[in-house]
Amino acid sequence: MFLLFFKQVKNICGIYLLWIFLHFMAAQLYVKFCTHNSVSGFLLSPFLANSIHCNGLRWTINQGAMSINSMWIVLGTYVSSKLIEKK
């Protein structure tokens, strides 16, 4: 029973860490490939923003942020339920 619970927690933590990694990397790559820090980057940004790779990176950033937010909600709910059970 405890081993199964530990395995599930390990899988959940792995997914959470994967989303953190993907979110971080996508944000770094978006800055590098889609919003260059120059005048030419500024002029090209309307064209690059609609490209396939920038759309994919933006999707990953948004989904990563939502997943991280959801994990905080799950953790808060779990801790709250444990605190309520002890009373």
HTML snippet that shows the backbone in 3Dmol.js (N, CA, C, O; Angstrom):
<script src="https://3Dmol.org/build/3Dmol-min.js"></script>
<div id="view" style="width:600px;height:400px;position:relative"></div>
<script>
const pdb = `
ATOM      1  N   MET A   1       0.830  -1.191   0.000  1.00  0.00           N
ATOM      2  CA  MET A   1       0.000   0.000   0.000  1.00  0.00           C
ATOM      3  C   MET A   1       0.870   1.249   0.000  1.00  0.00           C
ATOM      4  O   MET A   1       0.691   2.140  -0.830  1.00  0.00           O
ATOM      5  N   PHE A   2       1.830   1.309   0.952  1.00  0.00           N
ATOM      6  CA  PHE A   2       2.709   2.476   1.046  1.00  0.00           C
ATOM      7  C   PHE A   2       3.590   2.587  -0.193  1.00  0.00           C
ATOM      8  O   PHE A   2       3.852   3.689  -0.674  1.00  0.00           O
ATOM      9  N   LEU A   3       4.046   1.448  -0.710  1.00  0.00           N
ATOM     10  CA  LEU A   3       4.904   1.441  -1.893  1.00  0.00           C
ATOM     11  C   LEU A   3       4.163   1.989  -3.106  1.00  0.00           C
ATOM     12  O   LEU A   3       4.739   2.735  -3.898  1.00  0.00           O
ATOM     13  N   LEU A   4       2.901   1.628  -3.257  1.00  0.00           N
ATOM     14  CA  LEU A   4       2.093   2.140  -4.357  1.00  0.00           C
ATOM     15  C   LEU A   4       1.903   3.648  -4.240  1.00  0.00           C
ATOM     16  O   LEU A   4       1.991   4.370  -5.234  1.00  0.00           O
ATOM     17  N   PHE A   5       1.641   4.122  -3.021  1.00  0.00           N
ATOM     18  CA  PHE A   5       1.475   5.559  -2.786  1.00  0.00           C
ATOM     19  C   PHE A   5       2.766   6.301  -3.130  1.00  0.00           C
ATOM     20  O   PHE A   5       2.732   7.345  -3.782  1.00  0.00           O
ATOM     21  N   PHE A   6       3.918   5.753  -2.685  1.00  0.00           N
ATOM     22  CA  PHE A   6       5.206   6.381  -2.959  1.00  0.00           C
ATOM     23  C   PHE A   6       5.471   6.438  -4.459  1.00  0.00           C
ATOM     24  O   PHE A   6       5.984   7.441  -4.957  1.00  0.00           O
ATOM     25  N   LYS A   7       5.130   5.382  -5.182  1.00  0.00           N
ATOM     26  CA  LYS A   7       5.337   5.333  -6.630  1.00  0.00           C
ATOM     27  C   LYS A   7       4.471   6.390  -7.326  1.00  0.00           C
ATOM     28  O   LYS A   7       4.934   7.048  -8.258  1.00  0.00           O
ATOM     29  N   GLN A   8       3.235   6.556  -6.886  1.00  0.00           N
ATOM     30  CA  GLN A   8       2.354   7.564  -7.477  1.00  0.00           C
ATOM     31  C   GLN A   8       2.871   8.972  -7.200  1.00  0.00           C
ATOM     32  O   GLN A   8       2.845   9.827  -8.086  1.00  0.00           O
ATOM     33  N   VAL A   9       3.336   9.215  -5.990  1.00  0.00           N
ATOM     34  CA  VAL A   9       3.886  10.529  -5.654  1.00  0.00           C
ATOM     35  C   VAL A   9       5.126  10.809  -6.492  1.00  0.00           C
ATOM     36  O   VAL A   9       5.320  11.931  -6.960  1.00  0.00           O
ATOM     37  N   LYS A  10       5.961   9.800  -6.683  1.00  0.00           N
ATOM     38  CA  LYS A  10       7.167   9.948  -7.504  1.00  0.00           C
ATOM     39  C   LYS A  10       6.798  10.296  -8.943  1.00  0.00           C
ATOM     40  O   LYS A  10       7.435  11.157  -9.550  1.00  0.00           O
ATOM     41  N   ASN A  11       5.782   9.641  -9.494  1.00  0.00           N
ATOM     42  CA  ASN A  11       5.338   9.944 -10.852  1.00  0.00           C
ATOM     43  C   ASN A  11       4.789  11.361 -10.960  1.00  0.00           C
ATOM     44  O   ASN A  11       5.072  12.067 -11.928  1.00  0.00           O
ATOM     45  N   ILE A  12       4.011  11.772  -9.979  1.00  0.00           N
ATOM     46  CA  ILE A  12       3.438  13.118  -9.990  1.00  0.00           C
ATOM     47  C   ILE A  12       4.543  14.160  -9.896  1.00  0.00           C
ATOM     48  O   ILE A  12       4.510  15.159 -10.614  1.00  0.00           O
ATOM     49  N   CYS A  13       5.511  13.944  -9.030  1.00  0.00           N
ATOM     50  CA  CYS A  13       6.631  14.884  -8.896  1.00  0.00           C
ATOM     51  C   CYS A  13       7.442  14.942 -10.188  1.00  0.00           C
ATOM     52  O   CYS A  13       7.921  16.006 -10.580  1.00  0.00           O
ATOM     53  N   GLY A  14       7.590  13.806 -10.839  1.00  0.00           N
ATOM     54  CA  GLY A  14       8.306  13.777 -12.117  1.00  0.00           C
ATOM     55  C   GLY A  14       7.602  14.599 -13.175  1.00  0.00           C
ATOM     56  O   GLY A  14       8.248  15.330 -13.926  1.00  0.00           O
ATOM     57  N   ILE A  15       6.294  14.489 -13.244  1.00  0.00           N
ATOM     58  CA  ILE A  15       5.522  15.273 -14.208  1.00  0.00           C
ATOM     59  C   ILE A  15       5.633  16.757 -13.879  1.00  0.00           C
ATOM     60  O   ILE A  15       5.802  17.587 -14.773  1.00  0.00           O
ATOM     61  N   TYR A  16       5.540  17.086 -12.600  1.00  0.00           N
ATOM     62  CA  TYR A  16       5.658  18.475 -12.170  1.00  0.00           C
ATOM     63  C   TYR A  16       7.028  19.036 -12.537  1.00  0.00           C
ATOM     64  O   TYR A  16       7.111  20.149 -13.056  1.00  0.00           O
ATOM     65  N   LEU A  17       8.101  18.296 -12.280  1.00  0.00           N
ATOM     66  CA  LEU A  17       9.444  18.753 -12.627  1.00  0.00           C
ATOM     67  C   LEU A  17       9.626  18.860 -14.135  1.00  0.00           C
ATOM     68  O   LEU A  17      10.331  19.751 -14.608  1.00  0.00           O
ATOM     69  N   LEU A  18       9.003  17.969 -14.894  1.00  0.00           N
ATOM     70  CA  LEU A  18       9.065  18.047 -16.352  1.00  0.00           C
ATOM     71  C   LEU A  18       8.421  19.332 -16.848  1.00  0.00           C
ATOM     72  O   LEU A  18       8.974  20.003 -17.720  1.00  0.00           O
ATOM     73  N   TRP A  19       7.251  19.688 -16.299  1.00  0.00           N
ATOM     74  CA  TRP A  19       6.584  20.927 -16.713  1.00  0.00           C
ATOM     75  C   TRP A  19       7.399  22.152 -16.340  1.00  0.00           C
ATOM     76  O   TRP A  19       7.445  23.113 -17.108  1.00  0.00           O
ATOM     77  N   ILE A  20       8.047  22.141 -15.173  1.00  0.00           N
ATOM     78  CA  ILE A  20       8.905  23.259 -14.781  1.00  0.00           C
ATOM     79  C   ILE A  20      10.056  23.400 -15.778  1.00  0.00           C
ATOM     80  O   ILE A  20      10.370  24.504 -16.224  1.00  0.00           O
ATOM     81  N   PHE A  21      10.680  22.276 -16.122  1.00  0.00           N
ATOM     82  CA  PHE A  21      11.789  22.288 -17.075  1.00  0.00           C
ATOM     83  C   PHE A  21      11.331  22.783 -18.445  1.00  0.00           C
ATOM     84  O   PHE A  21      11.985  23.633 -19.050  1.00  0.00           O
ATOM     85  N   LEU A  22      10.203  22.250 -18.935  1.00  0.00           N
ATOM     86  CA  LEU A  22       9.699  22.662 -20.248  1.00  0.00           C
ATOM     87  C   LEU A  22       9.339  24.142 -20.270  1.00  0.00           C
ATOM     88  O   LEU A  22       9.633  24.840 -21.241  1.00  0.00           O
ATOM     89  N   HIS A  23       8.709  24.619 -19.213  1.00  0.00           N
ATOM     90  CA  HIS A  23       8.328  26.025 -19.123  1.00  0.00           C
ATOM     91  C   HIS A  23       9.573  26.918 -19.158  1.00  0.00           C
ATOM     92  O   HIS A  23       9.616  27.908 -19.889  1.00  0.00           O
ATOM     93  N   PHE A  24      10.571  26.564 -18.372  1.00  0.00           N
ATOM     94  CA  PHE A  24      11.802  27.346 -18.315  1.00  0.00           C
ATOM     95  C   PHE A  24      12.512  27.358 -19.671  1.00  0.00           C
ATOM     96  O   PHE A  24      12.897  28.416 -20.167  1.00  0.00           O
ATOM     97  N   MET A  25      12.679  26.181 -20.260  1.00  0.00           N
ATOM     98  CA  MET A  25      13.397  26.098 -21.538  1.00  0.00           C
ATOM     99  C   MET A  25      12.651  26.810 -22.658  1.00  0.00           C
ATOM    100  O   MET A  25      13.267  27.483 -23.483  1.00  0.00           O
ATOM    101  N   ALA A  26      11.322  26.666 -22.694  1.00  0.00           N
ATOM    102  CA  ALA A  26      10.547  27.321 -23.740  1.00  0.00           C
ATOM    103  C   ALA A  26      10.642  28.841 -23.619  1.00  0.00           C
ATOM    104  O   ALA A  26      10.724  29.542 -24.628  1.00  0.00           O
ATOM    105  N   ALA A  27      10.631  29.347 -22.390  1.00  0.00           N
ATOM    106  CA  ALA A  27      10.763  30.795 -22.189  1.00  0.00           C
ATOM    107  C   ALA A  27      12.126  31.284 -22.676  1.00  0.00           C
ATOM    108  O   ALA A  27      12.221  32.335 -23.309  1.00  0.00           O
ATOM    109  N   GLN A  28      13.180  30.521 -22.380  1.00  0.00           N
ATOM    110  CA  GLN A  28      14.522  30.908 -22.832  1.00  0.00           C
ATOM    111  C   GLN A  28      14.630  30.859 -24.349  1.00  0.00           C
ATOM    112  O   GLN A  28      15.201  31.757 -24.968  1.00  0.00           O
ATOM    113  N   LEU A  29      14.079  29.807 -24.944  1.00  0.00           N
ATOM    114  CA  LEU A  29      14.142  29.669 -26.399  1.00  0.00           C
ATOM    115  C   LEU A  29      13.269  30.695 -27.108  1.00  0.00           C
ATOM    116  O   LEU A  29      13.617  31.153 -28.197  1.00  0.00           O
ATOM    117  N   TYR A  30      12.149  31.060 -26.513  1.00  0.00           N
ATOM    118  CA  TYR A  30      11.272  32.071 -27.119  1.00  0.00           C
ATOM    119  C   TYR A  30      12.007  33.407 -27.216  1.00  0.00           C
ATOM    120  O   TYR A  30      11.942  34.087 -28.240  1.00  0.00           O
ATOM    121  N   VAL A  31      12.698  33.771 -26.156  1.00  0.00           N
ATOM    122  CA  VAL A  31      13.458  35.026 -26.173  1.00  0.00           C
ATOM    123  C   VAL A  31      14.553  34.966 -27.232  1.00  0.00           C
ATOM    124  O   VAL A  31      14.804  35.952 -27.925  1.00  0.00           O
ATOM    125  N   LYS A  32      15.196  33.824 -27.356  1.00  0.00           N
ATOM    126  CA  LYS A  32      16.303  33.703 -28.304  1.00  0.00           C
ATOM    127  C   LYS A  32      15.834  33.686 -29.765  1.00  0.00           C
ATOM    128  O   LYS A  32      16.441  34.332 -30.619  1.00  0.00           O
ATOM    129  N   PHE A  33      14.755  32.948 -30.051  1.00  0.00           N
ATOM    130  CA  PHE A  33      14.353  32.746 -31.442  1.00  0.00           C
ATOM    131  C   PHE A  33      13.193  33.609 -31.916  1.00  0.00           C
ATOM    132  O   PHE A  33      13.000  33.756 -33.122  1.00  0.00           O
ATOM    133  N   CYS A  34      12.428  34.174 -31.017  1.00  0.00           N
ATOM    134  CA  CYS A  34      11.212  34.875 -31.441  1.00  0.00           C
ATOM    135  C   CYS A  34      11.208  36.365 -31.111  1.00  0.00           C
ATOM    136  O   CYS A  34      10.461  37.122 -31.731  1.00  0.00           O
ATOM    137  N   THR A  35      12.003  36.797 -30.174  1.00  0.00           N
ATOM    138  CA  THR A  35      12.046  38.220 -29.800  1.00  0.00           C
ATOM    139  C   THR A  35      13.494  38.650 -29.604  1.00  0.00           C
ATOM    140  O   THR A  35      13.954  38.830 -28.477  1.00  0.00           O
ATOM    141  N   HIS A  36      14.196  38.809 -30.700  1.00  0.00           N
ATOM    142  CA  HIS A  36      15.598  39.217 -30.631  1.00  0.00           C
ATOM    143  C   HIS A  36      15.711  40.601 -29.997  1.00  0.00           C
ATOM    144  O   HIS A  36      14.850  41.457 -30.202  1.00  0.00           O
ATOM    145  N   ASN A  37      16.766  40.811 -29.234  1.00  0.00           N
ATOM    146  CA  ASN A  37      16.976  42.061 -28.520  1.00  0.00           C
ATOM    147  C   ASN A  37      17.755  43.041 -29.408  1.00  0.00           C
ATOM    148  O   ASN A  37      18.906  43.372 -29.124  1.00  0.00           O
ATOM    149  N   SER A  38      17.104  43.500 -30.491  1.00  0.00           N
ATOM    150  CA  SER A  38      17.729  44.452 -31.405  1.00  0.00           C
ATOM    151  C   SER A  38      16.629  45.157 -32.197  1.00  0.00           C
ATOM    152  O   SER A  38      15.454  44.801 -32.110  1.00  0.00           O
ATOM    153  N   VAL A  39      17.030  46.148 -32.958  1.00  0.00           N
ATOM    154  CA  VAL A  39      16.067  46.866 -33.792  1.00  0.00           C
ATOM    155  C   VAL A  39      15.512  45.931 -34.858  1.00  0.00           C
ATOM    156  O   VAL A  39      14.311  45.937 -35.125  1.00  0.00           O
ATOM    157  N   SER A  40      16.375  45.131 -35.466  1.00  0.00           N
ATOM    158  CA  SER A  40      15.891  44.184 -36.480  1.00  0.00           C
ATOM    159  C   SER A  40      14.966  43.140 -35.851  1.00  0.00           C
ATOM    160  O   SER A  40      14.000  42.707 -36.479  1.00  0.00           O
ATOM    161  N   GLY A  41      15.262  42.733 -34.605  1.00  0.00           N
ATOM    162  CA  GLY A  41      14.378  41.807 -33.900  1.00  0.00           C
ATOM    163  C   GLY A  41      13.014  42.421 -33.657  1.00  0.00           C
ATOM    164  O   GLY A  41      11.990  41.746 -33.764  1.00  0.00           O
ATOM    165  N   PHE A  42      13.006  43.702 -33.330  1.00  0.00           N
ATOM    166  CA  PHE A  42      11.742  44.410 -33.140  1.00  0.00           C
ATOM    167  C   PHE A  42      10.947  44.458 -34.439  1.00  0.00           C
ATOM    168  O   PHE A  42       9.735  44.242 -34.438  1.00  0.00           O
ATOM    169  N   LEU A  43      11.627  44.741 -35.546  1.00  0.00           N
ATOM    170  CA  LEU A  43      10.948  44.826 -36.841  1.00  0.00           C
ATOM    171  C   LEU A  43      10.486  43.457 -37.340  1.00  0.00           C
ATOM    172  O   LEU A  43       9.476  43.361 -38.038  1.00  0.00           O
ATOM    173  N   LEU A  44      11.207  42.417 -36.992  1.00  0.00           N
ATOM    174  CA  LEU A  44      10.842  41.067 -37.436  1.00  0.00           C
ATOM    175  C   LEU A  44       9.831  40.384 -36.516  1.00  0.00           C
ATOM    176  O   LEU A  44       9.229  39.385 -36.909  1.00  0.00           O
ATOM    177  N   SER A  45       9.633  40.893 -35.316  1.00  0.00           N
ATOM    178  CA  SER A  45       8.767  40.217 -34.348  1.00  0.00           C
ATOM    179  C   SER A  45       7.334  39.995 -34.828  1.00  0.00           C
ATOM    180  O   SER A  45       6.760  38.963 -34.479  1.00  0.00           O
ATOM    181  N   PRO A  46       6.702  40.911 -35.621  1.00  0.00           N
ATOM    182  CA  PRO A  46       5.351  40.585 -36.107  1.00  0.00           C
ATOM    183  C   PRO A  46       5.321  39.355 -37.018  1.00  0.00           C
ATOM    184  O   PRO A  46       4.323  38.636 -37.064  1.00  0.00           O
ATOM    185  N   PHE A  47       6.406  39.120 -37.735  1.00  0.00           N
ATOM    186  CA  PHE A  47       6.467  37.966 -38.622  1.00  0.00           C
ATOM    187  C   PHE A  47       6.859  36.700 -37.857  1.00  0.00           C
ATOM    188  O   PHE A  47       6.313  35.626 -38.110  1.00  0.00           O
ATOM    189  N   LEU A  48       7.790  36.825 -36.933  1.00  0.00           N
ATOM    190  CA  LEU A  48       8.236  35.672 -36.156  1.00  0.00           C
ATOM    191  C   LEU A  48       7.177  35.195 -35.166  1.00  0.00           C
ATOM    192  O   LEU A  48       7.090  34.001 -34.878  1.00  0.00           O
ATOM    193  N   ALA A  49       6.383  36.107 -34.650  1.00  0.00           N
ATOM    194  CA  ALA A  49       5.374  35.737 -33.641  1.00  0.00           C
ATOM    195  C   ALA A  49       4.367  34.734 -34.187  1.00  0.00           C
ATOM    196  O   ALA A  49       3.795  33.956 -33.423  1.00  0.00           O
ATOM    197  N   ASN A  50       4.145  34.742 -35.488  1.00  0.00           N
ATOM    198  CA  ASN A  50       3.172  33.829 -36.092  1.00  0.00           C
ATOM    199  C   ASN A  50       3.806  32.566 -36.662  1.00  0.00           C
ATOM    200  O   ASN A  50       3.111  31.733 -37.243  1.00  0.00           O
ATOM    201  N   SER A  51       5.107  32.419 -36.503  1.00  0.00           N
ATOM    202  CA  SER A  51       5.767  31.235 -37.051  1.00  0.00           C
ATOM    203  C   SER A  51       5.436  30.003 -36.203  1.00  0.00           C
ATOM    204  O   SER A  51       5.006  30.107 -35.054  1.00  0.00           O
ATOM    205  N   ILE A  52       5.649  28.855 -36.803  1.00  0.00           N
ATOM    206  CA  ILE A  52       5.288  27.589 -36.161  1.00  0.00           C
ATOM    207  C   ILE A  52       6.070  27.376 -34.868  1.00  0.00           C
ATOM    208  O   ILE A  52       5.489  27.000 -33.850  1.00  0.00           O
ATOM    209  N   HIS A  53       7.369  27.610 -34.898  1.00  0.00           N
ATOM    210  CA  HIS A  53       8.172  27.346 -33.703  1.00  0.00           C
ATOM    211  C   HIS A  53       7.833  28.323 -32.577  1.00  0.00           C
ATOM    212  O   HIS A  53       7.861  27.939 -31.408  1.00  0.00           O
ATOM    213  N   CYS A  54       7.517  29.570 -32.902  1.00  0.00           N
ATOM    214  CA  CYS A  54       7.139  30.528 -31.855  1.00  0.00           C
ATOM    215  C   CYS A  54       5.766  30.187 -31.270  1.00  0.00           C
ATOM    216  O   CYS A  54       5.546  30.342 -30.069  1.00  0.00           O
ATOM    217  N   ASN A  55       4.849  29.726 -32.112  1.00  0.00           N
ATOM    218  CA  ASN A  55       3.540  29.291 -31.606  1.00  0.00           C
ATOM    219  C   ASN A  55       3.695  28.094 -30.666  1.00  0.00           C
ATOM    220  O   ASN A  55       3.047  28.031 -29.621  1.00  0.00           O
ATOM    221  N   GLY A  56       4.546  27.158 -31.037  1.00  0.00           N
ATOM    222  CA  GLY A  56       4.775  25.990 -30.185  1.00  0.00           C
ATOM    223  C   GLY A  56       5.424  26.360 -28.860  1.00  0.00           C
ATOM    224  O   GLY A  56       5.045  25.843 -27.809  1.00  0.00           O
ATOM    225  N   LEU A  57       6.401  27.253 -28.913  1.00  0.00           N
ATOM    226  CA  LEU A  57       7.051  27.698 -27.677  1.00  0.00           C
ATOM    227  C   LEU A  57       6.076  28.461 -26.784  1.00  0.00           C
ATOM    228  O   LEU A  57       6.069  28.278 -25.567  1.00  0.00           O
ATOM    229  N   ARG A  58       5.259  29.312 -27.387  1.00  0.00           N
ATOM    230  CA  ARG A  58       4.273  30.073 -26.610  1.00  0.00           C
ATOM    231  C   ARG A  58       3.249  29.134 -25.976  1.00  0.00           C
ATOM    232  O   ARG A  58       2.844  29.346 -24.833  1.00  0.00           O
ATOM    233  N   TRP A  59       2.827  28.100 -26.703  1.00  0.00           N
ATOM    234  CA  TRP A  59       1.892  27.117 -26.155  1.00  0.00           C
ATOM    235  C   TRP A  59       2.531  26.409 -24.951  1.00  0.00           C
ATOM    236  O   TRP A  59       1.886  26.216 -23.921  1.00  0.00           O
ATOM    237  N   THR A  60       3.803  26.027 -25.097  1.00  0.00           N
ATOM    238  CA  THR A  60       4.494  25.341 -24.008  1.00  0.00           C
ATOM    239  C   THR A  60       4.625  26.236 -22.787  1.00  0.00           C
ATOM    240  O   THR A  60       4.464  25.771 -21.659  1.00  0.00           O
ATOM    241  N   ILE A  61       4.916  27.516 -22.998  1.00  0.00           N
ATOM    242  CA  ILE A  61       5.013  28.459 -21.884  1.00  0.00           C
ATOM    243  C   ILE A  61       3.670  28.562 -21.170  1.00  0.00           C
ATOM    244  O   ILE A  61       3.608  28.492 -19.942  1.00  0.00           O
ATOM    245  N   ASN A  62       2.596  28.729 -21.938  1.00  0.00           N
ATOM    246  CA  ASN A  62       1.257  28.867 -21.328  1.00  0.00           C
ATOM    247  C   ASN A  62       0.818  27.593 -20.618  1.00  0.00           C
ATOM    248  O   ASN A  62       0.333  27.661 -19.488  1.00  0.00           O
ATOM    249  N   GLN A  63       0.975  26.441 -21.249  1.00  0.00           N
ATOM    250  CA  GLN A  63       0.579  25.181 -20.634  1.00  0.00           C
ATOM    251  C   GLN A  63       1.429  24.873 -19.409  1.00  0.00           C
ATOM    252  O   GLN A  63       0.930  24.353 -18.411  1.00  0.00           O
ATOM    253  N   GLY A  64       2.712  25.196 -19.492  1.00  0.00           N
ATOM    254  CA  GLY A  64       3.588  24.988 -18.344  1.00  0.00           C
ATOM    255  C   GLY A  64       3.159  25.830 -17.160  1.00  0.00           C
ATOM    256  O   GLY A  64       3.125  25.349 -16.027  1.00  0.00           O
ATOM    257  N   ALA A  65       2.830  27.094 -17.421  1.00  0.00           N
ATOM    258  CA  ALA A  65       2.383  27.977 -16.336  1.00  0.00           C
ATOM    259  C   ALA A  65       1.080  27.476 -15.726  1.00  0.00           C
ATOM    260  O   ALA A  65       0.914  27.508 -14.507  1.00  0.00           O
ATOM    261  N   MET A  66       0.152  27.011 -16.565  1.00  0.00           N
ATOM    262  CA  MET A  66      -1.116  26.494 -16.036  1.00  0.00           C
ATOM    263  C   MET A  66      -0.895  25.211 -15.241  1.00  0.00           C
ATOM    264  O   MET A  66      -1.545  25.001 -14.217  1.00  0.00           O
ATOM    265  N   SER A  67       0.007  24.355 -15.697  1.00  0.00           N
ATOM    266  CA  SER A  67       0.291  23.113 -14.969  1.00  0.00           C
ATOM    267  C   SER A  67       0.955  23.391 -13.630  1.00  0.00           C
ATOM    268  O   SER A  67       0.621  22.767 -12.623  1.00  0.00           O
ATOM    269  N   ILE A  68       1.893  24.324 -13.619  1.00  0.00           N
ATOM    270  CA  ILE A  68       2.553  24.692 -12.364  1.00  0.00           C
ATOM    271  C   ILE A  68       1.537  25.281 -11.399  1.00  0.00           C
ATOM    272  O   ILE A  68       1.541  24.951 -10.213  1.00  0.00           O
ATOM    273  N   ASN A  69       0.671  26.147 -11.899  1.00  0.00           N
ATOM    274  CA  ASN A  69      -0.381  26.735 -11.067  1.00  0.00           C
ATOM    275  C   ASN A  69      -1.308  25.652 -10.511  1.00  0.00           C
ATOM    276  O   ASN A  69      -1.664  25.682  -9.333  1.00  0.00           O
ATOM    277  N   SER A  70      -1.690  24.714 -11.346  1.00  0.00           N
ATOM    278  CA  SER A  70      -2.573  23.629 -10.901  1.00  0.00           C
ATOM    279  C   SER A  70      -1.912  22.772  -9.836  1.00  0.00           C
ATOM    280  O   SER A  70      -2.569  22.333  -8.893  1.00  0.00           O
ATOM    281  N   MET A  71      -0.618  22.533  -9.981  1.00  0.00           N
ATOM    282  CA  MET A  71       0.080  21.731  -8.984  1.00  0.00           C
ATOM    283  C   MET A  71       0.117  22.439  -7.637  1.00  0.00           C
ATOM    284  O   MET A  71       0.011  21.784  -6.600  1.00  0.00           O
ATOM    285  N   TRP A  72       0.265  23.766  -7.626  1.00  0.00           N
ATOM    286  CA  TRP A  72       0.225  24.506  -6.364  1.00  0.00           C
ATOM    287  C   TRP A  72      -1.153  24.397  -5.727  1.00  0.00           C
ATOM    288  O   TRP A  72      -1.272  24.275  -4.507  1.00  0.00           O
ATOM    289  N   ILE A  73      -2.188  24.442  -6.547  1.00  0.00           N
ATOM    290  CA  ILE A  73      -3.556  24.303  -6.023  1.00  0.00           C
ATOM    291  C   ILE A  73      -3.751  22.915  -5.424  1.00  0.00           C
ATOM    292  O   ILE A  73      -4.329  22.775  -4.346  1.00  0.00           O
ATOM    293  N   VAL A  74      -3.268  21.890  -6.123  1.00  0.00           N
ATOM    294  CA  VAL A  74      -3.382  20.519  -5.612  1.00  0.00           C
ATOM    295  C   VAL A  74      -2.622  20.375  -4.296  1.00  0.00           C
ATOM    296  O   VAL A  74      -3.133  19.786  -3.343  1.00  0.00           O
ATOM    297  N   LEU A  75      -1.412  20.907  -4.244  1.00  0.00           N
ATOM    298  CA  LEU A  75      -0.622  20.824  -3.016  1.00  0.00           C
ATOM    299  C   LEU A  75      -1.307  21.569  -1.872  1.00  0.00           C
ATOM    300  O   LEU A  75      -1.362  21.067  -0.749  1.00  0.00           O
ATOM    301  N   GLY A  76      -1.824  22.755  -2.150  1.00  0.00           N
ATOM    302  CA  GLY A  76      -2.528  23.521  -1.122  1.00  0.00           C
ATOM    303  C   GLY A  76      -3.771  22.814  -0.625  1.00  0.00           C
ATOM    304  O   GLY A  76      -4.058  22.825   0.572  1.00  0.00           O
ATOM    305  N   THR A  77      -4.508  22.200  -1.532  1.00  0.00           N
ATOM    306  CA  THR A  77      -5.700  21.456  -1.154  1.00  0.00           C
ATOM    307  C   THR A  77      -5.331  20.248  -0.303  1.00  0.00           C
ATOM    308  O   THR A  77      -6.006  19.958   0.685  1.00  0.00           O
ATOM    309  N   TYR A  78      -4.273  19.543  -0.675  1.00  0.00           N
ATOM    310  CA  TYR A  78      -3.832  18.368   0.076  1.00  0.00           C
ATOM    311  C   TYR A  78      -3.400  18.762   1.488  1.00  0.00           C
ATOM    312  O   TYR A  78      -3.797  18.123   2.462  1.00  0.00           O
ATOM    313  N   VAL A  79      -2.590  19.810   1.596  1.00  0.00           N
ATOM    314  CA  VAL A  79      -2.120  20.251   2.913  1.00  0.00           C
ATOM    315  C   VAL A  79      -3.293  20.726   3.758  1.00  0.00           C
ATOM    316  O   VAL A  79      -3.366  20.426   4.949  1.00  0.00           O
ATOM    317  N   SER A  80      -4.222  21.475   3.138  1.00  0.00           N
ATOM    318  CA  SER A  80      -5.398  21.933   3.869  1.00  0.00           C
ATOM    319  C   SER A  80      -6.231  20.766   4.388  1.00  0.00           C
ATOM    320  O   SER A  80      -6.700  20.783   5.526  1.00  0.00           O
ATOM    321  N   SER A  81      -6.409  19.753   3.542  1.00  0.00           N
ATOM    322  CA  SER A  81      -7.206  18.603   3.979  1.00  0.00           C
ATOM    323  C   SER A  81      -6.528  17.863   5.123  1.00  0.00           C
ATOM    324  O   SER A  81      -7.206  17.369   6.023  1.00  0.00           O
ATOM    325  N   LYS A  82      -5.203  17.778   5.103  1.00  0.00           N
ATOM    326  CA  LYS A  82      -4.482  17.125   6.198  1.00  0.00           C
ATOM    327  C   LYS A  82      -4.580  17.948   7.482  1.00  0.00           C
ATOM    328  O   LYS A  82      -4.685  17.378   8.567  1.00  0.00           O
ATOM    329  N   LEU A  83      -4.549  19.252   7.380  1.00  0.00           N
ATOM    330  CA  LEU A  83      -4.683  20.101   8.552  1.00  0.00           C
ATOM    331  C   LEU A  83      -6.096  19.995   9.162  1.00  0.00           C
ATOM    332  O   LEU A  83      -6.261  19.997  10.382  1.00  0.00           O
ATOM    333  N   ILE A  84      -7.101  19.905   8.286  1.00  0.00           N
ATOM    334  CA  ILE A  84      -8.485  19.781   8.757  1.00  0.00           C
ATOM    335  C   ILE A  84      -8.698  18.412   9.411  1.00  0.00           C
ATOM    336  O   ILE A  84      -9.404  18.308  10.414  1.00  0.00           O
ATOM    337  N   GLU A  85      -8.092  17.364   8.848  1.00  0.00           N
ATOM    338  CA  GLU A  85      -8.237  16.014   9.427  1.00  0.00           C
ATOM    339  C   GLU A  85      -7.661  15.946  10.835  1.00  0.00           C
ATOM    340  O   GLU A  85      -8.184  15.216  11.677  1.00  0.00           O
ATOM    341  N   LYS A  86      -6.591  16.694  11.106  1.00  0.00           N
ATOM    342  CA  LYS A  86      -5.945  16.624  12.424  1.00  0.00           C
ATOM    343  C   LYS A  86      -6.761  17.318  13.504  1.00  0.00           C
ATOM    344  O   LYS A  86      -6.561  17.051  14.688  1.00  0.00           O
ATOM    345  N   LYS A  87      -7.661  18.190  13.129  1.00  0.00           N
ATOM    346  CA  LYS A  87      -8.477  18.878  14.139  1.00  0.00           C
ATOM    347  C   LYS A  87      -9.611  18.056  14.560  1.00  0.00           C
ATOM    348  O   LYS A  87     -10.401  18.480  15.404  1.00  0.00           O
TER     349      LYS A  87
END
`;
const viewer = $3Dmol.createViewer("view");
viewer.addModel(pdb, "pdb");
viewer.setStyle({}, {cartoon: {color: "spectrum"}});
viewer.zoomTo();
viewer.render();
</script>
